[in-house]
Amino acid sequence: MFTLMKTSDLHARTITAALLGIIGLGAATGLAFAGWMEHGPGIFMSLIQSGLAWCF
């Protein structure tokens, strides 16, 4: 009975950690996309000025 409870607890912790990781990755991706949408033209203009825009 105790091994079943320990396994269940480990499984719940694994699922919780995985969900928190997925949420964190989604938040980081969303913030990066929002930053690009906000500052994208400025980033692209600086790439044009330095000649790196041809790489994209």
C-alpha positions as CSV (number, residue, x, y, z in Angstrom):
1,M,0.0,0.0,0.0
2,F,2.8,2.4,0.8
3,T,4.6,1.8,-2.5
4,L,1.4,2.6,-4.4
5,M,1.1,5.9,-2.5
6,K,4.8,6.7,-3.2
7,T,4.5,5.9,-6.9
8,S,1.3,7.9,-7.1
9,D,3.0,10.9,-5.3
10,L,6.0,10.7,-7.7
11,H,3.7,10.5,-10.7
12,A,1.7,13.6,-9.5
13,R,5.0,15.5,-8.9
14,T,6.2,14.6,-12.4
15,I,3.0,15.8,-14.0
16,T,3.1,19.0,-12.0
17,A,6.7,19.7,-12.9
18,A,5.9,19.0,-16.6
19,L,2.9,21.3,-16.6
20,L,4.9,24.1,-14.9
21,G,7.7,23.6,-17.5
22,I,5.2,23.8,-20.4
23,I,3.5,26.9,-18.9
24,G,6.9,28.5,-18.4
25,L,8.0,27.8,-21.9
26,G,4.7,29.1,-23.3
27,A,5.1,32.3,-21.3
28,A,8.7,32.8,-22.4
29,T,7.7,32.2,-26.0
30,G,4.7,34.6,-25.7
31,L,6.9,37.3,-24.2
32,A,9.5,36.9,-26.9
33,F,6.9,37.2,-29.6
34,A,5.3,40.2,-28.0
35,G,8.8,41.8,-27.8
36,W,9.4,41.1,-31.4
37,M,6.0,42.6,-32.4
38,E,6.8,45.7,-30.3
39,H,10.4,46.2,-31.4
40,G,10.6,44.4,-34.7
41,P,10.9,47.4,-37.0
42,G,13.7,48.8,-34.9
43,I,15.5,45.5,-34.9
44,F,15.1,45.1,-38.6
45,M,16.3,48.7,-39.3
46,S,19.4,48.1,-37.2
47,L,20.1,45.0,-39.2
48,I,19.7,46.9,-42.4
49,Q,22.1,49.6,-41.2
50,S,24.8,47.0,-40.3
51,G,24.2,45.0,-43.5
52,L,22.9,41.9,-41.8
53,A,19.4,42.1,-43.1
54,W,20.4,40.0,-46.1
55,C,20.8,37.0,-43.8
56,F,17.1,36.9,-43.3
